[in-house]
Amino acid sequence: MSNPESVTKIKDLKPGMEGITTDVRVLESYGTRTIETKAGMRTLGEYLVGDDTGKVKLVVWGQKASSLNVGDVVEIKNAWVTSFKGEVQLNAGKNSEFSKLNDDAVPAADQIPDEMPKAEGGAAPSRPRYSRGFRGRGRGRR
């Protein structure tokens, strides 16, 4: 039932987009953790996913937090996009659907470009390998 026009490419993700469908390969898994939000304790799983246009961090909320594995090729339906600390994030939750795709639906991990979508008006995401000193740390309340 999905038509190719309905699939959003990673390079086109912009904060505020909702109800999107995207086909991605899971490149890295950063594990799951529980955080406290305004809505109470929430479990989330963090991943790096990519397609033929780039890479983006995927945050999977709730019961599906640990449902993806490195190397999986999946179609994510009903995802939404936010900006967190100036970086674009793809989000999936209880109303999102994951469908496994054939391995050739998305390029191999070493064929996926390092480009990451940029949040409007923000600087390019800082990459840890270039960071100097304490950038981003130690701010806030004491």
N, C-alpha and C positions, 0 to 999 in steps of 0.2 A: 504494500500500500504506500510505501514511501517513494516519493519521486525525487530525483537528484537535486532539483531546485530547493527542496526543503532542508537540505543538509548545509549547515553553516560551517565554513572553514575557520580554523583557529585564528588566522590573521585578521578575520573580520569580526572577531568578538569585541564587543564594547560593553562597559558597565551599564547596567540597566536593561539589557536584553533579557527577555523571558521566553519560556516555552520553546527553546531552540532544540534542534536535533543536530548532532555532530557525530562523525565517525572517527574514532581515535585508536591509537595503539598505546597501551600502558607501558611507559618507559622506566619509571621508578616508583617504588612504594615507600612512603615515609612513615608507614604504620598508622595505628589508630590511637586516639587519645580522647579523654573526656575533658570538656571545658565548661566553665560556668558562663551562661549567657543570661540576658534579661529574662528569657523564658525558662531558666533553670539549667540543670546539668544536661549537656548534649554530648553525644559521641560523634566523632568525625574521623574520617580516614583521609589522608592526604596522599596524592599521587602526582607524578609528572606524566602528562599525556601529550601525544603529538599526532600530526597528520602531515600531508605533503606541503603545508604552508608554514609550519612552525610548532612550537611547544607552548603548553600552558599548565599551570597548576590546577588540579581538579580536587575539589573538596567534596567528599561524599558524606552526607549527614545521616545520622540515625542508624536504623537496623542494617542498612546496606553498606555501612562504613568499611567493612573488611571484605566486600564481595568481589574485589578485582585483584588480579594477579599480574605481575610483570610479564609482558609478552602478550597479554590478552588483546584482541582486536574487538572492539565493541562499538555498537551504535548506542548513543545516549540520547534518550528522548525526554523532553520536558525539563531541560536543564536551564539554569539562569546564570547571569554573569554579574559579578561584583568587582569592586576595586578594594584591595586591602593593602595598606601601606604603599600605595602607588602602583601596585602590580595587579594586572587583570587576573581574576580567578574565575574558573568555571565551577559551578556548584550543582550538585545533584542531591535529591532528598527523597522523601517517601513517595512523592508523586512522579518521580522520574523512573524511567525504565531502561534497563540494560539488556541489549541483545547481542549475543556473540556473533561475530561476522567471520567470513573466511579470512585466513591470514593475508591473502593478497589484496584485501579491500583497502588496506592502508600500507604505505611503504614500510620497508624494514627499518628498524631503529636507527641504523647507521645512514639511512637515506633521508632522515627527517631533519630539516634545517633547525638551527638554534634560535631562529627569530622568535621573539615573544611579543604578543600584542601589547600595546602601550595604553595605559589609562590616559584619557584626554587631559591635556594640560599638564601632565606629570612628566618628569624626566624619565629616561629609560630606566627600567628596573636595575638596581645595583646588583652586580654579580659578585658573589663572595670572593672569587679569586682575585678581583681587583680592589677589594675594599681595603681601606687603610685604617688601622687603629680601631676606634670605638664608634664608628659611624652607625647611628641607629640604636646604640645601646646607651643606657644610663640616663635617658630622658624620662620625664614624667615625675610623678610624685615620689617623695622620699619618706 
